[in-house]
């Protein structure tokens, strides 16, 4: 191995340690890190040890600014996506709302973990639909009818999860029908689908129970984003009530294909976030002042994080008025203690390509750190030009330098193979007495990359 290759891959870790934001705790380095192929080896030395609504739907319009550094002083960067613990509310005129009804005795008994409502909430939030209530109820026609009737009058959209199968305790279709004073009857298209799929025409069979839906039901067939073919089985809806299956994989597939049912292109929902490295109690009065001033247009949320290494409080802003949101944001920044508002990248993996390659745009820099990063990127690009990704393996020991190398290689490989969904190959040589922290970090890195 030539010294030129070795030097070009060596990175000044003291200036680049924040490149991999997902590193919350580093274990102690061992002696080296390598990137190997079947015909070549590139090495980076590790030397430093370290331990019901007027509108039906709405969409999201977000502004994102990402930095390769995970934590630095920040004046105007804005980032997207919000989760709110404490809300200072305002009327969201025109914004779609939703209520979720989770149906199943197994949920109430703690036998099955409900992940569906979490998935739906995230998806709806990103579309600008405000979920206002989640209700978990038992397998009962009367309970389903009562809850659905109330939700249908209250929210723009009602989404149910579970109870649409062939067994005796699947009662969602009957419950929704009762909510609107309807009868259930076999839907011709569903009868044909079930007959073809289960090879039965017996209308009294368990399978045919799934064809008996409320008499005014509408069937929605999704479009598979990969194959561009129509989904094999439809989603059933009545009025503003959409009945999804309870199996998470099936629900997620159906929701992804039919998300347009909940979108409103005429309404733009704007979101923003601030990350503050200050305890919540000391800034609560300042937050309240801004929230009171903009309460007619902006929702401000405060979310403390006691375990985060970079910030202590996440402040969130939501509005249908982008100007009001930006004004509220500026005032929040001004009211925070000097230097406590930081720039924080929530998705370093997803933004790796843009973050890393932005360094190459600085063609006039003489900074040694930037020069080293550029050389490392060029070396990795050369390796990927010479060998397929399947022939390349990262040598990884949990150290700082090899972690940076891993992050760089992830960025370079994603740029060259943007559709690659697999994992990078890595070799970890375990020492006789590895530190538990290192072992844990290696496992996290393995799962991440």
Residue pairs with C-beta under 8 A, 6 or more apart in sequence:
1 40
1 41
1 42
1 43
5 42
5 43
5 379
6 42
6 43
6 44
6 45
7 375
8 375
8 376
8 378
8 379
9 35
9 42
9 43
9 44
9 375
9 376
9 379
9 405
10 44
10 45
10 372
10 376
10 401
11 44
11 369
11 372
11 373
11 376
11 401
11 404
11 405
11 408
12 368
12 369
12 372
13 48
13 400
13 401
13 404
15 369
16 369
16 372
16 373
16 404
17 400
17 404
18 68
18 69
18 70
18 71
19 68
19 69
19 355
19 356
19 404
19 407
19 408
20 348
20 403
20 404
20 406
20 407
21 70
21 71
21 310
21 344
21 345
21 348
22 348
22 349
22 444
22 448
23 403
23 441
24 309
25 51
25 309
25 437
25 441
26 50
26 51
26 398
26 399
26 400
26 403
26 437
26 441
27 50
27 51
27 398
27 434
27 435
27 437
27 438
27 439
27 440
27 441
27 442
28 49
28 50
28 51
28 398
28 399
28 435
28 437
28 438
29 46
29 47
29 48
29 49
29 50
29 397
29 398
29 399
29 400
29 401
29 402
30 46
30 397
30 398
30 399
30 429
30 431
30 438
31 46
31 397
32 43
32 44
32 45
32 46
32 395
32 397
32 402
33 43
33 44
33 45
33 46
33 394
33 395
33 396
33 397
33 399
33 401
33 402
33 405
34 41
34 42
34 43
34 44
34 394
34 395
34 402
34 427
35 41
35 42
35 43
35 44
35 380
35 383
35 392
35 393
35 394
35 395
35 405
35 409
36 42
36 392
36 393
36 394
36 395
36 427
37 383
37 386
37 387
37 391
37 392
37 393
38 387
38 391
39 387
39 391
40 383
40 386
40 387
42 379
42 383
43 395
44 376
44 401
44 402
44 404
44 405
45 401
46 397
46 399
46 400
46 401
46 402
47 401
48 400
50 399
50 400
51 437
52 152
52 153
52 154
52 155
52 156
52 240
53 94
53 95
53 96
53 97
53 155
53 156
54 93
54 94
55 94
55 95
55 96
55 156
55 264
55 266
55 267
56 96
56 156
56 157
56 240
56 262
56 264
57 96
57 127
57 128
57 129
57 156
57 157
57 261
57 262
57 263
57 264
57 265
57 267
58 94
58 95
58 96
58 127
58 128
58 129
58 263
58 264
58 267
58 268
58 269
59 127
59 128
59 263
59 264
59 265
59 267
59 268
59 269
60 80
60 125
60 126
60 127
60 128
60 268
60 269
60 270
60 271
61 268
61 269
61 270
61 322
62 80
62 81
62 270
62 271
63 78
63 80
63 270
63 272
64 78
64 79
64 80
65 77
65 78
65 79
65 343
66 79
66 345
66 347
66 351
66 354
66 355
67 77
67 343
67 345
67 355
68 345
68 355
68 356
68 358
68 359
69 343
69 345
70 310
70 344
70 345
70 348
71 310
71 311
71 342
71 343
71 344
72 342
72 343
73 339
73 341
73 342
73 343
74 275
74 341
74 342
74 343
75 333
75 341
76 333
77 343
78 272
78 273
78 329
79 272
79 273
79 344
79 345
79 346
80 271
80 272
80 273
81 126
81 271
81 273
81 346
82 125
82 271
82 273
82 301
82 316
82 317
82 318
83 301
83 303
83 314
83 316
84 299
84 301
84 302
84 303
84 316
85 301
85 302
85 303
85 304
86 301
86 302
86 303
87 299
87 300
87 301
88 287
88 288
88 291
88 292
88 295
88 299
88 300
88 301
89 295
89 299
90 294
90 295
90 296
90 297
90 298
90 299
90 319
91 296
92 130
92 299
92 318
92 320
93 320
94 267
94 320
95 128
95 129
95 130
95 267
95 269
95 320
96 128
96 129
96 130
96 156
96 157
96 262
96 264
96 267
97 129
97 130
97 131
97 132
97 154
97 155
97 156
97 157
98 120
98 124
98 129
98 130
98 131
98 132
98 155
98 156
98 157
98 158
98 159
98 262
99 131
99 132
99 133
99 134
99 135
99 151
99 154
99 155
99 157
99 158
99 159
100 117
100 120
100 121
100 131
100 133
100 134
100 135
100 158
100 159
100 160
100 161
101 134
101 135
101 137
101 144
101 147
101 148
101 151
101 158
101 159
101 160
101 161
102 114
102 116
102 117
102 134
102 135
102 136
102 137
102 160
102 161
102 162
103 136
103 137
103 138
103 139
103 144
103 160
103 161
103 162
103 163
103 171
103 172
103 175
103 246
104 112
104 136
104 138
104 139
104 161
104 162
104 163
104 246
105 138
105 139
105 169
106 112
107 114
107 136
107 162
108 136
108 137
108 138
114 136
114 161
115 248
116 161
116 162
116 244
116 246
116 248
116 251
117 134
117 161
119 248
119 251
119 252
119 255
120 131
120 159
120 161
120 251
120 255
121 131
121 134
123 255
123 256
123 259
124 130
124 131
124 262
125 131
127 259
127 262
127 263
127 269
128 264
128 267
128 268
128 269
129 156
129 157
129 262
132 154
132 155
133 151
133 154
133 155
135 147
135 151
137 143
137 144
137 147
139 163
139 169
139 170
139 171
140 171
140 175
141 171
141 174
141 175
141 178
142 175
142 178
143 175
144 160
144 163
144 171
144 172
144 174
144 175
144 176
144 178
144 179
145 175
145 176
145 178
145 179
146 179
148 158
148 160
148 175
148 176
148 179
148 241
149 179
149 180
151 158
151 241
152 158
152 179
152 180
152 239
152 240
152 241
155 240
156 240
157 240
157 242
157 262
158 240
158 241
158 242
159 241
159 242
159 244
160 172
160 176
160 241
160 242
160 243
160 244
161 244
161 245
161 246
161 251
162 172
162 244
162 245
162 246
163 169
163 170
163 171
163 172
163 173
163 175
163 243
163 246
164 170
164 172
164 173
164 210
164 236
164 243
164 244
164 245
164 246
165 210
165 245
165 246
166 206
166 207
166 209
166 210
167 206
170 209
170 210
172 243
173 184
173 212
173 213
173 214
173 236
173 243
174 184
176 214
176 238
176 241
176 243
177 183
177 184
177 213
177 214
177 215
177 238
179 241
180 214
180 216
180 238
180 239
182 214
182 215
182 216
182 238
183 214
183 215
184 212
184 213
184 214
184 215
185 212
185 213
185 215
186 203
186 208
186 211
186 212
187 211
187 212
187 213
187 217
187 219
189 219
189 234
190 210
190 211
190 213
190 219
190 234
191 203
191 208
191 211
193 211
193 232
193 233
194 200
194 207
194 208
194 210
194 211
195 201
197 207
197 232
198 205
198 207
200 207
200 208
202 208
213 236
214 236
214 238
216 238
216 239
217 236
217 237
217 238
218 236
218 237
218 238
219 234
219 235
219 236
220 234
220 235
220 236
220 237
220 242
220 258
220 261
221 230
221 231
221 234
222 230
222 231
222 234
222 235
222 253
222 254
222 256
222 257
222 258
223 229
223 230
223 231
223 257
224 230
224 231
224 257
225 256
225 257
231 253
231 254
231 257
235 242
235 243
235 244
235 254
235 258
236 242
236 243
237 243
237 261
242 261
244 250
244 251
244 254
244 255
245 251
245 254
267 320
268 320
268 322
269 318
269 319
269 320
270 318
270 319
270 320
270 321
270 322
270 325
271 316
271 317
271 318
271 325
272 316
272 317
272 325
272 326
272 329
273 314
273 315
273 316
273 317
274 314
274 315
274 316
274 317
274 329
274 332
274 333
274 336
274 341
275 310
275 311
275 313
275 314
275 315
275 341
275 342
275 343
275 344
276 283
276 311
276 312
276 313
276 314
276 315
276 336
276 340
276 341
276 342
277 310
277 311
277 312
277 340
277 341
277 342
278 312
278 313
278 336
278 337
278 340
279 304
279 312
279 313
280 302
280 304
280 312
280 313
282 337
283 313
283 335
283 336
283 337
284 302
286 332
286 335
286 336
287 300
287 302
287 315
287 332
287 335
289 335
290 300
290 328
290 331
290 332
290 335
291 298
291 300
293 328
293 331
294 300
294 324
294 327
294 328
294 331
297 319
297 320
297 321
297 324
297 325
297 328
298 317
298 318
298 319
298 321
298 324
298 325
298 328
299 316
299 317
299 318
299 319
300 315
300 316
300 317
300 328
300 332
301 315
301 316
301 317
301 318
302 313
302 314
302 315
302 316
303 313
303 314
303 315
303 316
304 312
304 313
304 314
305 311
305 312
305 313
305 314
306 312
310 342
310 344
311 342
311 344
315 332
317 325
317 328
317 329
317 332
318 325
319 325
319 328
333 341
345 351
345 355
348 355
348 407
349 410
349 448
349 449
352 407
352 410
352 411
352 414
353 411
353 414
353 415
353 418
355 411
356 373
356 377
356 407
356 408
356 411
356 412
357 377
357 411
357 415
359 370
359 373
359 374
359 377
360 374
360 377
362 370
365 371
373 408
376 405
376 408
377 408
377 411
377 412
380 408
380 409
380 412
380 413
381 412
381 416
383 392
384 392
384 412
384 413
384 416
389 413
389 416
389 417
389 420
389 424
390 425
392 425
393 425
393 426
393 427
394 402
394 405
394 406
394 409
394 424
394 425
394 426
394 427
395 402
395 426
395 427
395 429
396 402
396 403
396 406
396 426
396 427
396 428
396 442
396 445
397 428
397 429
397 438
397 442
398 428
398 438
398 439
398 441
398 442
398 445
403 445
406 424
406 426
406 445
406 449
409 424
410 424
410 449
413 420
413 424
414 420
423 446
423 449
424 449
426 445
426 446
426 449
428 442
428 446
430 439
